[in-house]
Amino acid sequence: MTVKRFLFFGFFAVLFFLGAVCGGAVAADAPEWGEGLTDRELAIQQWFSRLTFMQGHESAWEGWHDDGKQLDVTAFRYQFAFGGYGCAAMAAQTPAYRDLVERQLRDLCERMVDRRTWFYVTTYWNYGENPPDPCLYENVMYTGHLTQLMLLYELLTGDLRYSTDGWDFVWEEGRKTHYTLDKAVRGLRDQSKASPTGGICCEPGLVFSACNAHSAASFVLHDLVHGTDYAGVNQRWFDWMIVNFRNKVPLTREFLYAIYDQGKGFFYPVGDVGGDCWTLGFGNPWFPDTSFTKTGWKHICQNAAWVEPAEGQCYAKNNKVIGCCGGGSLNVANSFIPLTGVQAEGKDSPRARGVLNWLEANFGKSHDMDSDGHEESYSYEVCPMHHISATGIIAAALATDGDSMRDFYRTARDGIRSAPTLASVDHPNVLVRAAEYREPVLRFVVLKGRPGFSGDTELACSQIPEHAEVLRDGAPWTQFTRDGGTLRITSDVDSERVFEVRCGGA
C-alpha cells in the first residue's frame, strides 16, 4: 500500500471513529425514559381509586372486609396499609405525576385514624379514665403501619399536614387525643430503645419481626423527610433479629420464627414462608444492607416446598398452623413471596415470576366497577378477607425491580416535587402511564381510561418555566393556554398520546 493510500484510508478511519464516539455521546446525553406503568398496574390503580377517594373515607367502607373485631390480620389496618404501599410503589414509577396517589394515600390515612380501625385497643390495654390511645402502648401492628403510610404520603406529595397540624384520635362522646406524626414516630423510637431486643410488641408481650419492618421503615422515612435521627435504633434490633429470629427447629423449611414471647423469653417454634417474605420484602428498604434479604431468599428458593402446577407457574406450600403474619392461607402466604424475590434477584427472578404467574392465572380478576360494560379495574381475589391486602402487596412487587423500592425509601424527592410536573388529568377518564422530568423535558404518556369517553380533555402542567414548547407524539402542539407557570393542554385521547414539554425552548 502506498503512503498516499494509507493516509487516505487512515483519514476516513479517523472520521469513522470520531463519528462513532460523537454519535455515542449524543445518544448518551438523551434522556432514558422509564417504562412507566403496565396495563395491569393501571387497572390496579383504578381499583384502588374506587375503593379510596372515589368512595370517600367518611362512607360506609363498602368492599372492605370487616369482621367486627379488628384483631386479626384481616383487620382494616392491614387492608389500608398494604393497599397504600402498593399505591405508593406504583406512583413512584410516575414521579412527575402525583395527584392520583395524593388522593389515594390521603384517603387511606384518614381511614387509619378513624375509630372504626383502632377501637380494638381496649381489648388489650387499659386506659383508665382517659380516652383510648392506639399509639400509647405497644401496638406496633397499628402504629407502624400508620406512620409508614403517612410518611410515604409526605415523601411523595410534600404535604406535611400530619406533621404540622396532626390529627385527633376521637373516642366516644367526643373525647380525643391529639397527635402529630413526629409524636407517633418518636413514641415508636422510645419503645424500641426501652425494649430488651429493640423489637416493639404488637399484642401485649409478643414481638413479630414482620410488624417491626414497618416501624423500622418509618424511622428511615422520617429521617429522610424531616432530618431526624430516629433510625439509629434500627441497628440494635436488626443485629438481634437476624441471629435470634432464625428458625432453628430441626428439619424445618422456614427461614424465620414468627413470634417471640418477650416476657417469657422464648420463640414459638413455628414459621411460615409468607411470614418470612413479609419480614424480608418489607424489611429490605430499611435493612442496613441487602445481604440478609438475599440470604433469606436463597434459603426460601432452596428449602420451601415448591409446587409447579403448570409451565411457568409455581407456589410454595405454607404452614397451616400459622394463622397470622402471612400464614394460614396458601394464597395469602404466596402473595408475599414475589416482593422478596424481585428485590433479591430483580423483576425477572424465576421463582418470583413463577408465583406471580400462578397468582395471575388463579386469582386475577377484572372488574366493571362503574357499570359501563367495560372492565376497567383489576384485583387478586385470593380470598374474600385478604384480597385487598394481597392486591396491594402484589402491586408493590409488580412495580419493584431490585433496589428500586429501597432507593425510593432512601432518596429525597424535593427536587422532583419542585420540577415541572403533570399536575392533574381527568381521572378516571384519562390515565397516566408515564410521567417524568429529565431536564429540560417533561414527558408524559396518557391514554383513555373509559371507552365511552370521547372528545377533548385538559392536561394541566405546573411549575413550567417561561419559555416552553409542547410536542404531541413527536410533532409541535399548539392547543394549550398558559397562566403563569401553569400550562393547560387540550387534546383528545382517542389513542395513547405521548407529550413532551420542552422547557426553556429546548
C-alpha positions in Angstrom: 0.0 0.0 0.0 1.4 3.4 -0.9 1.8 6.1 1.6 -0.9 8.2 -0.1 -3.4 5.3 0.0 -2.5 4.6 3.6 -3.1 8.3 4.6 -6.4 8.3 2.6 -7.9 5.3 4.3 -6.4 6.4 7.7 -8.2 9.7 7.3 -11.6 8.1 6.8 -10.9 5.7 9.6 -10.3 8.6 12.0 -13.5 10.2 10.7 -15.5 7.0 11.3 -14.1 6.7 14.8 -14.9 10.3 15.7 -18.4 9.9 14.3 -19.0 6.8 16.4 -17.7 8.5 19.5 -19.7 11.7 18.9 -22.8 9.8 18.0 -22.4 7.7 21.1 -22.0 10.9 23.2 -25.2 12.4 21.7 -27.1 9.2 22.4 -25.7 9.0 25.9 -27.0 12.6 26.6 -30.5 11.8 25.5 -32.9 11.1 28.4 -33.6 7.4 29.2 -37.3 7.4 29.9 -38.8 5.0 32.4 -41.2 2.4 31.1 -44.0 3.7 33.5 -46.9 1.5 34.3 -48.2 -1.6 32.6 -51.9 -2.0 31.6 -52.2 -4.4 34.6 -50.8 -1.8 37.0 -53.1 0.9 35.6 -56.1 -1.3 36.2 -55.0 -2.0 39.8 -54.6 1.8 40.3 -58.2 2.3 39.1 -59.4 -0.4 41.5 -57.7 1.3 44.5 -59.0 4.7 43.4 -62.6 3.4 43.5 -62.0 1.8 46.9 -60.5 5.0 48.4 -61.2 8.6 47.4 -63.9 7.8 44.9 -65.7 6.1 47.7 -64.7 8.5 50.4 -63.3 7.7 53.9 -66.4 9.0 55.6 -68.6 6.5 53.8 -69.7 3.0 54.9 -66.4 1.4 53.6 -68.2 -0.9 51.2 -66.0 -3.5 49.6 -63.6 -3.6 52.6 -63.7 -6.7 54.8 -65.0 -6.1 58.3 -65.0 -8.9 60.7 -66.4 -6.7 63.5 -63.3 -7.3 65.8 -60.3 -5.9 64.0 -58.0 -8.2 66.0 -56.6 -10.4 63.2 -54.6 -10.0 60.0 -57.8 -9.4 58.2 -58.3 -6.1 60.1 -58.8 -2.8 58.4 -55.3 -1.5 59.3 -53.7 -4.2 57.1 -56.0 -3.6 54.2 -55.4 0.2 54.3 -51.6 -0.2 54.8 -50.9 -2.8 52.2 -53.2 -1.1 49.7 -51.3 2.1 50.4 -47.9 0.5 49.9 -49.0 -0.8 46.5 -50.3 2.6 45.5 -47.1 4.3 46.6 -44.8 1.8 44.7 -46.8 2.3 41.5 -46.8 6.1 41.9 -43.0 6.0 42.3 -42.9 4.9 38.6 -44.6 8.2 37.5 -42.6 10.7 39.6 -43.8 13.7 37.7 -47.5 12.8 38.3 -48.6 12.7 41.9 -52.2 13.9 42.0 -53.6 10.4 42.0 -51.5 8.9 44.8 -52.0 12.1 46.9 -55.8 11.4 46.8 -55.4 7.7 47.4 -53.0 7.9 50.3 -54.7 10.8 52.0 -58.0 8.8 52.0 -56.2 5.8 53.4 -54.5 7.8 56.2 -57.9 9.3 57.2 -59.3 5.8 57.4 -56.4 4.7 59.6 -57.2 7.3 62.2 -60.9 6.6 62.1 -62.1 4.9 65.3 -63.6 2.1 63.2 -60.0 1.0 62.6 -58.5 1.1 66.1 -61.4 0.6 68.6 -60.0 -2.9 69.3 -57.2 -1.5 71.5 -59.5 -1.7 74.6 -59.4 -5.5 74.2 -55.7 -5.4 75.0 -54.9 -2.3 77.1 -56.5 -0.5 80.0 -56.6 3.3 79.6 -58.4 4.1 82.8 -60.4 7.3 82.7 -58.5 8.6 79.6 -59.7 8.1 76.1 -58.1 5.1 74.4 -54.8 6.0 72.6 -53.8 3.4 69.9 -50.2 4.6 69.8 -49.6 4.7 73.6 -48.9 1.0 74.5 -47.1 -1.5 72.2 -49.4 -2.0 69.2 -46.7 -1.6 66.5 -49.1 -3.6 64.4 -51.1 -0.4 64.1 -48.7 2.5 64.8 -46.0 1.1 62.5 -48.4 0.9 59.5 -50.0 4.3 60.4 -46.6 6.1 60.4 -45.2 4.4 57.3 -48.4 5.2 55.4 -48.3 8.9 56.4 -44.6 9.2 55.7 -45.0 7.8 52.2 -47.7 10.4 51.7 -45.3 13.1 52.8 -42.4 11.8 50.8 -44.4 11.6 47.6 -46.5 14.8 47.9 -44.6 17.2 50.1 -47.9 17.8 52.0 -46.8 17.8 55.7 -50.3 18.1 57.2 -49.9 15.1 59.5 -46.6 16.6 60.9 -47.7 20.2 61.2 -51.5 20.1 62.0 -51.6 16.5 63.2 -54.9 14.6 63.8 -57.2 13.5 66.6 -58.0 10.0 67.8 -61.6 10.6 68.6 -63.4 8.3 71.1 -66.9 8.1 72.4 -68.6 11.3 73.5 -66.1 13.4 71.6 -63.2 12.5 73.9 -60.0 12.7 71.9 -56.2 12.5 71.9 -54.2 14.8 69.6 -51.1 13.5 67.8 -48.6 14.7 65.3 -46.6 12.4 63.1 -43.4 13.1 65.0 -45.1 12.3 68.3 -46.2 8.9 66.9 -42.8 8.1 65.4 -40.9 9.2 68.5 -43.1 7.0 70.6 -42.1 4.0 68.5 -38.5 5.0 68.8 -38.7 5.3 72.6 -40.4 1.8 72.8 -37.6 0.4 70.6 -34.9 1.9 72.9 -36.6 0.6 76.0 -37.1 -2.9 74.6 -34.5 -5.6 75.6 -34.2 -6.6 72.0 -35.0 -3.4 70.1 -38.2 -5.0 68.9 -41.6 -3.5 69.6 -44.6 -5.6 70.7 -47.8 -6.0 68.7 -50.1 -7.7 71.1 -49.1 -7.4 74.8 -45.7 -9.0 75.2 -45.4 -10.5 71.7 -42.8 -9.4 69.2 -43.2 -10.1 65.5 -40.4 -9.5 63.0 -42.9 -8.8 60.3 -44.6 -5.9 62.1 -41.4 -4.4 63.1 -40.5 -4.0 59.5 -43.0 -1.1 59.3 -41.8 0.8 62.4 -38.2 0.5 61.3 -39.2 1.7 57.8 -41.0 4.7 59.4 -37.7 5.7 61.2 -35.9 5.7 57.9 -38.6 7.7 56.2 -39.0 10.2 59.0 -35.2 10.9 59.0 -35.3 11.3 55.2 -38.3 13.7 55.2 -37.6 15.6 58.5 -33.9 15.3 59.1 -34.3 13.4 62.4 -32.1 10.6 63.7 -34.7 8.0 64.7 -33.3 5.2 62.5 -30.3 4.9 64.8 -32.3 2.4 66.9 -32.7 0.0 63.9 -29.2 -1.5 64.1 -29.6 -3.0 67.5 -33.0 -4.6 66.5 -31.5 -5.8 63.2 -28.5 -7.4 64.8 -30.6 -9.2 67.4 -33.3 -10.2 64.9 -31.1 -11.7 62.2 -29.5 -14.1 64.8 -32.3 -14.9 67.1 -35.3 -15.0 64.8 -33.6 -17.5 62.5 -35.6 -20.7 62.7 -33.6 -23.4 64.4 -36.2 -26.2 64.6 -34.7 -29.3 63.0 -35.9 -30.3 59.5 -37.9 -27.1 59.2 -38.3 -25.3 55.9 -39.0 -21.8 57.1 -36.3 -19.2 57.4 -37.6 -17.3 60.5 -39.7 -17.8 63.5 -42.9 -15.8 63.5 -43.4 -14.8 67.2 -41.2 -14.1 70.2 -42.7 -14.0 73.6 -40.7 -11.2 75.2 -42.0 -11.7 78.7 -41.1 -15.4 78.8 -38.1 -15.1 76.6 -38.8 -17.8 74.1 -39.9 -18.2 70.4 -42.9 -20.1 69.3 -41.3 -22.9 67.3 -43.2 -22.2 64.1 -42.8 -20.0 61.0 -44.3 -19.6 57.6 -43.0 -18.8 54.1 -45.5 -15.9 53.9 -44.2 -14.5 57.2 -40.6 -14.9 56.0 -41.4 -12.9 52.9 -43.4 -10.3 54.8 -40.3 -9.6 57.0 -37.8 -9.7 54.1 -39.9 -8.0 51.5 -41.0 -5.0 53.6 -37.7 -5.1 55.6 -35.3 -4.7 52.6 -35.9 -1.0 52.3 -34.7 -0.4 55.9 -32.2 -3.2 56.4 -28.6 -1.8 56.8 -27.7 -3.7 53.6 -29.4 -6.2 51.3 -27.4 -9.3 52.3 -30.0 -10.6 54.8 -32.7 -10.4 52.1 -30.6 -12.3 49.6 -29.7 -14.9 52.2 -33.3 -15.4 53.2 -34.4 -15.6 49.5 -31.8 -18.2 48.7 -33.0 -20.2 51.7 -36.6 -20.0 50.5 -35.7 -21.0 47.0 -33.8 -24.0 48.2 -36.0 -25.2 51.1 -39.6 -24.2 50.5 -42.0 -26.9 49.4 -42.4 -25.7 45.9 -45.1 -27.0 43.6 -45.2 -26.3 39.8 -48.9 -26.8 38.7 -48.3 -25.6 35.2 -45.5 -24.4 32.9 -44.1 -21.1 34.1 -46.1 -21.3 37.4 -45.2 -22.2 40.9 -46.2 -21.7 44.5 -44.8 -22.6 47.9 -46.8 -24.8 50.4 -47.4 -22.8 53.6 -47.6 -23.7 57.3 -51.3 -24.0 58.1 -50.5 -23.8 61.8 -49.8 -20.1 61.5 -52.9 -18.0 61.2 -51.2 -14.7 61.1 -48.1 -13.0 59.7 -48.8 -14.1 56.1 -49.7 -17.6 57.1 -52.8 -19.7 57.5 -53.8 -19.4 53.8 -51.8 -20.8 50.9 -53.0 -18.0 48.6 -52.2 -15.2 51.1 -48.8 -16.6 52.0 -47.8 -16.7 48.4 -48.9 -13.1 47.8 -45.9 -12.0 49.9 -43.4 -14.1 48.1 -42.8 -12.1 44.9 -41.9 -8.8 46.7 -38.9 -10.5 48.3 -37.8 -12.2 45.1 -37.9 -9.1 42.9 -35.8 -7.3 45.4 -33.3 -10.1 45.9 -32.9 -11.0 42.2 -34.7 -8.4 40.2 -38.0 -8.4 38.4 -37.0 -11.4 36.3 -36.4 -13.6 39.3 -37.6 -17.1 38.2 -39.3 -18.0 41.4 -40.9 -14.6 41.9 -42.1 -14.6 38.3 -43.5 -18.1 38.6 -45.5 -17.2 41.7 -46.8 -14.1 40.0 -47.9 -16.2 37.1 -49.7 -18.6 39.4 -51.4 -15.8 41.2 -52.4 -14.2 37.9 -53.8 -17.4 36.5 -55.8 -18.4 39.5 -56.8 -15.3 41.3 -56.5 -12.3 38.9 -59.9 -10.8 38.2 -61.1 -7.8 36.1 -64.0 -5.7 37.4 -66.5 -3.3 35.9 -66.9 -1.1 39.0 -68.7 1.8 37.2 -71.2 -0.5 35.4 -70.4 0.9 31.9 -69.8 -2.5 30.3 -66.0 -2.2 30.4 -63.8 -4.0 33.0 -61.5 -1.2 33.9 -60.2 -2.4 37.3 -58.2 -5.4 38.4 -57.5 -7.2 41.7 -56.2 -10.5 43.0 -59.1 -12.4 44.6 -57.1 -14.7 46.8 -59.9 -14.8 49.3 -62.8 -12.5 50.4 -61.0 -11.5 53.6 -57.5 -10.8 52.2 -58.0 -9.7 48.6 -57.4 -6.0 49.2 -54.2 -6.6 51.2 -53.0 -9.2 48.7 -53.6 -6.9 45.7 -51.6 -4.1 47.4 -48.7 -6.4 48.1 -48.7 -7.9 44.6 -48.9 -4.4 43.1 -45.8 -3.4 45.1 -44.0 -6.4 43.7 -45.1 -5.6 40.1 -43.7 -2.1 40.5 -40.4 -3.1 42.1 -37.1 -4.2 40.4 -34.0 -4.9 42.5 -33.2 -2.0 44.8 -35.9 0.3 43.4 -38.0 0.2 46.5 -35.0 0.5 48.8 -33.9 3.6 46.8 -37.4 5.1 46.9 -37.4 4.9 50.7 -34.0 6.5 51.0 -34.0 9.2 48.3 -35.3 12.7 49.0 -37.8 13.9 46.4 -37.7 17.7 46.9 -36.1 18.2 43.5 -38.8 16.0 41.9 -41.6 17.9 43.6 -40.2 21.3 42.6 -39.6 20.4 39.0 -42.1 20.7 36.1 -44.9 18.3 36.7 -48.1 16.9 35.2 -50.4 18.4 37.9 -53.8 16.8 37.0 -55.8 14.9 34.5 -59.5 13.9 34.3 -59.1 10.6 36.2 -60.6 8.0 35.6 -61.5 9.1 32.1 -57.8 9.7 31.5 -55.0 7.5 32.8 -51.3 8.3 33.1 -48.9 5.6 32.1 -45.7 7.5 32.4 -44.7 11.0 33.7 -41.1 12.0 34.3 -39.0 15.1 34.1 -35.4 14.9 32.7 -34.1 18.4 32.4 -35.1 20.2 30.3 -38.0 17.9 29.2 -41.2 16.9 31.0 -42.5 13.8 29.3 -45.8 12.1 30.0 -47.9 9.4 28.4 -51.7 9.5 28.7 -54.5 7.2 27.5 -58.2 6.7 27.7 -59.5 5.1 30.9 -63.1 4.6 29.9 -64.1 3.5 26.4 -67.2 5.7 26.4 -65.2 8.9 27.0 -64.7 11.0 23.9 -63.7 14.5 22.9 -61.0 16.7 24.2 -59.7 16.7 27.8 -57.4 19.1 29.7 -54.0 18.1 30.9 -52.7 20.6 33.4 -48.9 21.0 33.9 -47.4 23.2 36.6 -44.1 24.7 37.5 -43.3 25.3 33.9 -40.7 28.0 33.2 -41.4 31.0 31.0 -40.2 29.6 27.7 -41.5 26.2 26.8 -42.8 24.3 23.7 -45.2 21.4 23.6 -44.9 18.3 21.4 -47.6 15.6 21.0 -46.5 12.3 19.5 -43.3 14.0 18.3 -44.9 16.9 16.5 -45.4 20.5 17.6 -48.7 21.0 19.5 -50.2 24.5 20.0 -53.5 23.7 21.7 -52.6 25.0 25.1 -53.1 28.0 27.3 -50.8 29.5 29.8 -51.4 31.2 33.2 -48.1 31.9 34.9 -46.3 28.6 35.5 -49.3 26.5 34.6 -49.9 25.1 31.1 -53.3 23.7 30.2 -53.0 21.4 27.3 -56.1 20.4 25.3 -56.1 17.1 23.4 -58.1 14.0 22.7 -57.0 10.7 24.0 -58.5 8.6 21.2 -55.2 6.8 21.1 -52.3 6.7 23.6 -50.6 10.1 23.5 -47.0 11.0 24.3 -46.4 14.6 25.3 -43.2 16.5 25.8 -43.0 19.9 27.3 -39.6 21.2 26.4 -38.7 23.8 29.0 -36.5 26.7 28.2 -37.1 26.3 24.5 -35.0 23.1 24.4 
